[in-house]
Amino acid sequence: MPQLRCAPGRLSRGRTGVGLLIRHIVFFTAKPDQLDAVVAGLEQLGKIPSASHFEVRRNARVDQIGNEVDVVVYAEFADAAALAAYKAHPIYAETTLKVRPLRELRLAADIEV
C-alpha cells in the first residue's frame, strides 16, 4: 500500500512531479418531467474524447439526509488542459444549450488527485 502524506487540502499518494488527475463532478436537478431529457442530453458529453473516464448516473436516493440531486456527471481528466479541451469542445456548448433550460440546479467541483 502506498504511503499517504497529508498536506493542506490534499491527500497525496507520492505522485510528486507527476501531473494531477482531475475528477470533475457535477450535480444537477431537473425541472419537473424533464429528468429523462436531462440525462439524454448529458450523455452526449461522453462523446468528447478528452475525458479518460465519463459517466452520467441518476441519483440512487439512498442517503438518509438529502436526495435533492437528480443526476450526477462524473468524469476524469489527465490534467487541467484535458478538462479545458472538454469544456471548449463544440459538443459541450451544444449540450449546455440543450440542457440548461431543462434543469434547475447545477453544482460542480473539480478535485485534483
C-alpha positions as CSV (number, residue, x, y, z in Angstrom):
1,M,0.0,0.0,0.0
2,P,1.4,3.4,-0.9
3,Q,2.5,5.7,1.9
4,L,0.0,8.6,2.4
5,R,1.2,12.1,3.1
6,C,-1.2,14.8,4.1
7,A,-0.8,18.4,3.0
8,P,-3.3,21.3,3.5
9,G,-6.3,20.5,1.3
10,R,-4.7,17.5,-0.4
11,L,-4.1,13.8,0.3
12,S,-1.0,12.6,-1.6
13,R,0.0,9.1,-2.6
14,G,3.5,10.1,-3.5
15,R,2.8,11.4,-7.0
16,T,5.3,14.2,-6.8
17,G,6.5,15.5,-10.1
18,V,3.5,13.9,-11.9
19,G,0.5,15.9,-13.3
20,L,-2.5,15.6,-11.1
21,L,-5.6,13.7,-12.3
22,I,-8.7,15.9,-12.2
23,R,-12.0,14.5,-11.1
24,H,-14.9,16.6,-12.5
25,I,-18.1,16.1,-10.6
26,V,-21.3,17.9,-11.5
27,F,-24.7,17.6,-9.7
28,F,-28.0,18.5,-11.4
29,T,-31.6,18.8,-10.5
30,A,-34.1,18.6,-13.3
31,K,-37.2,20.6,-13.8
32,P,-40.4,18.5,-13.4
33,D,-40.9,15.9,-16.0
34,Q,-37.5,16.7,-17.6
35,L,-35.3,14.1,-16.0
36,D,-35.1,11.7,-19.0
37,A,-34.3,14.6,-21.3
38,V,-31.6,16.0,-19.0
39,V,-29.9,12.5,-18.7
40,A,-30.1,12.0,-22.5
41,G,-28.6,15.4,-23.1
42,L,-25.8,15.0,-20.6
43,E,-24.9,11.6,-22.0
44,Q,-23.8,13.3,-25.2
45,L,-20.9,14.7,-23.3
46,G,-19.4,11.2,-23.3
47,K,-18.6,11.6,-27.0
48,I,-16.0,14.2,-26.1
49,P,-12.6,12.4,-26.4
50,S,-10.6,14.3,-23.8
51,A,-12.1,12.5,-20.8
52,S,-10.3,9.4,-19.7
53,H,-13.5,8.3,-17.8
54,F,-17.0,9.6,-18.2
55,E,-20.4,8.6,-16.5
56,V,-23.9,10.0,-16.2
57,R,-25.9,8.5,-13.4
58,R,-29.2,9.1,-11.8
59,N,-29.2,9.6,-8.0
60,A,-30.0,6.3,-6.3
61,R,-31.6,8.3,-3.5
62,V,-30.3,6.1,-0.6
63,D,-28.9,9.0,1.5
64,Q,-31.0,9.4,4.7
65,I,-30.4,13.1,4.9
66,G,-30.8,14.6,1.5
67,N,-31.7,13.5,-2.0
68,E,-32.3,16.7,-3.9
69,V,-29.8,15.9,-6.7
70,D,-31.3,14.1,-9.7
71,V,-28.3,13.4,-11.9
72,V,-24.5,13.2,-11.4
73,V,-21.9,13.6,-14.1
74,Y,-18.5,12.1,-13.1
75,A,-15.5,12.5,-15.4
76,E,-11.8,12.1,-15.1
77,F,-9.2,14.1,-17.0
78,A,-5.4,13.6,-17.2
79,D,-4.8,17.2,-16.4
80,A,-6.2,20.7,-16.5
81,A,-5.5,21.0,-20.2
82,A,-7.7,18.0,-20.9
83,L,-10.5,19.4,-18.8
84,A,-10.2,22.8,-20.7
85,A,-10.3,20.9,-24.0
86,Y,-13.5,19.1,-22.9
87,K,-15.2,22.4,-22.0
88,A,-14.0,24.0,-25.3
89,H,-15.4,21.2,-27.4
90,P,-18.5,22.0,-29.6
91,I,-20.5,19.1,-28.1
92,Y,-20.1,20.8,-24.7
93,A,-21.5,24.0,-26.0
94,E,-24.4,22.2,-27.7
95,T,-25.2,20.2,-24.6
96,T,-25.2,23.3,-22.4
97,L,-27.7,25.0,-24.8
98,K,-30.0,21.9,-24.7
99,V,-29.8,21.0,-21.0
100,R,-29.7,24.4,-19.3
101,P,-33.4,25.1,-19.9
102,L,-34.4,21.7,-18.6
103,R,-32.5,21.9,-15.3
104,E,-32.8,23.9,-12.2
105,L,-29.6,23.4,-10.2
106,R,-26.0,22.8,-11.3
107,L,-23.2,22.4,-8.8
108,A,-19.7,21.5,-10.0
109,A,-16.4,20.5,-8.3
110,D,-13.0,19.8,-9.7
111,I,-10.8,17.7,-7.5
112,E,-7.1,17.2,-8.1
113,V,-5.8,13.7,-7.1
